[in-house]
Amino acid sequence: MQSELIQYIRDKNNAPLGVVVAQKRDNVIYYGYSLRNKKDKWNREVGIKIAIARANADSYVLPSSVKLTTLVLNALSDLNKRAIRYFKDSEVDEIKFQ
């Protein structure tokens, strides 16, 4: 069984910048993220697909920009707290931050 949590990364004006996901598979929580390119318009579906693909890949590279890396890590930290509470009724053997 597969279950997911989604959280959006937003700027100070509440405009979407990206998305982070937590996905539980086989009693392990995996995380992924996606950020929009400055040149592109935000597309929620594409962002979620990319974040899920990274969670499924079990490995990814964080952005090279310190500012963007900080945004992603803060969002993942917040999502991790939510995921632990959300998945508490089911067994979790491991949490995979890559």
C-alpha positions, -999 to 999 in steps of 0.1 A, spaced: 0 0 0 12 35 -9 2 67 8 14 103 3 15 137 20 20 169 -1 31 203 11 37 233 -11 67 256 -8 56 292 -10 74 326 -11 67 356 12 37 366 -10 22 330 -7 30 323 -44 40 286 -50 77 279 -55 76 242 -53 63 211 -36 76 184 -12 61 150 -7 63 123 18 55 88 6 51 57 27 60 24 10 66 -9 28 68 8 62 95 33 50 88 70 45 105 85 14 108 122 6 110 141 -27 108 177 -39 103 199 -69 110 236 -75 96 256 -104 120 273 -128 119 311 -125 112 312 -162 82 289 -160 46 293 -148 38 271 -117 22 238 -127 10 219 -97 6 185 -114 40 186 -130 56 196 -97 39 168 -78 49 143 -104 86 153 -102 86 153 -64 70 118 -64 95 106 -90 123 118 -67 108 101 -37 105 69 -58 141 72 -70 152 71 -34 180 95 -43 183 131 -56 205 162 -55 195 193 -37 196 227 -55 230 243 -58 217 277 -44 220 280 -7 187 299 -6 168 272 -25 185 244 -5 174 261 27 138 265 14 137 228 5 152 215 37 129 237 58 99 224 39 111 188 42 116 193 80 81 206 84 67 178 63 87 152 82 69 163 114 35 160 97 44 126 82 54 111 115 20 122 129 1 112 98 16 77 95 16 71 133 -13 45 131 7 24 107 41 9 113 71 29 101 104 10 101 126 37 86 126 74 74 147 80 42 160 115 38 184 115 9 
